[in-house]
Amino acid sequence: MALEPYQSNAAEERSRQSAAVRGYILFTFAIALGLTLAWHLRMVLELVYVSALFAVVLMPMVQNIMRLRIGKWSPSRSVAVVALVLSVFLSLSLFLIFALPPTVHEIQRFAADLPHRIPSIIARLKHLPLADRFGVGAIAAKSEDAVASTAQYLLANAALWLARIFDLFTAFILCIYFMLEGEFVYFYFLSFFSPDSRERLAKTLVVAELRMSRWFIGQVALMVILGVSSTLVFAILHVRYFFLLGVLMGLFNIIPVLGGIFTIILSAGVAATDSWTKMAAVLIFYLIYVQFENGFLVPRIMRNRVHLMGLAVLVALLAGSSLAGVVGALVSVPTAAVIAVILDEYFIQKDAAEAARATAETAQANDHRPI
């Protein structure tokens, strides 16, 4: 009789241990099932993430529209979203009306002239020193084959391009729904946290939203500046297809680093079809612009708005492009901004951050100290 309480406690302990083991097994199985499902739905999750991200970026504009007052009337959220969508459509329509016809015309000219101009470029390259060692003849043959197979590639992958266009349309619709109903999803997400941590998380997410919105405004400003300046300079230099090249320079600037590299190589190649002098002038212009952008525009437009170091932007770009290609590179900077805000709030030790900031200010002061 004296051993009965001990046996009962031992049986209860074994029961609790068995329940805990079963719980761990079910939890592991649920995690594995969730990861498998996420892998199969990765394209859908990518669309949802990109749509939600741009909805967060555009929400401050919706809120600014909602603050407008006409007498005693102020627009509701639905009216503000419709007004924003209509303004986007109006901007795109103006772009298509004024910029698309000359762009399409120059694309047709470029496609018609390129097969005839490649041999002349290769002939010029053969006169350069050490041209034989670089295999210019083999490069010429490969270039001609690539140009000849481009049309076949585009035709064979027409279904893939149509699917991408459908994905863009789907992402646009999802973005509208996130702007209309995202607030309910946001508060539902916050309800999973305790009241004490909920307020801190809400403030952190507000800061992240503000930084992403500033990134979008700054990125659009940089795209416009590069596109307009490139078009003007290429027109002054009488570079062929200057309007097309300027539009591409502005549009591809939304992809950090890689977009600029691709467009300047294309522009320099087109300029080289006329003369090496034009190619050199295009490269010099881009080098001067890069210095001006990194030294003047980015610190005032982007860095003070997004608070991201250049190294963080480069790492985010490499990770995003490796995970999701062009789409990953597109959303890499705002995603890095969100991660930086969360790390700053929950993981970075404030005393260490203040010491690092003081060290950086001291080093900057020493750099500017007269000798």
Buried (B, 14 or more C-beta within 10 A) or exposed (E): EEEEEEEEEEEEEEEEEEEEEEEEEEEEEEEEEEEEEEEEEEEEEBBBBBBBBBBBBBBBBBEEBBEEEEEEEEBEBEBBBBBBBEEEEEEEEEEEEEBEEBBEEBEEEBEEBBEEBBEEBBEBBEEEEEBEEEEBEEEBEEBBEEEEEEEEEEEEEEEEEEEEEEBEEBBEEBBBBBBBEBEEEBEEEBEEEEEEEBEEBEEBBEBBBBBBBBBBBBBBBBBEBBBEBBBEBBEEBEBBBBBBBBBBBBBBBBBBBBBBEBBBEBBBBBBBBBEEEBBEBBBEBBEEBEEEBEEEBBEEBBBEBBBBEEEBBEEBBBBBBEEBEBBBBBBBBBBBBBBBBBEBBEEEEEEEEEEEEEEEEEEEEEEEEEE
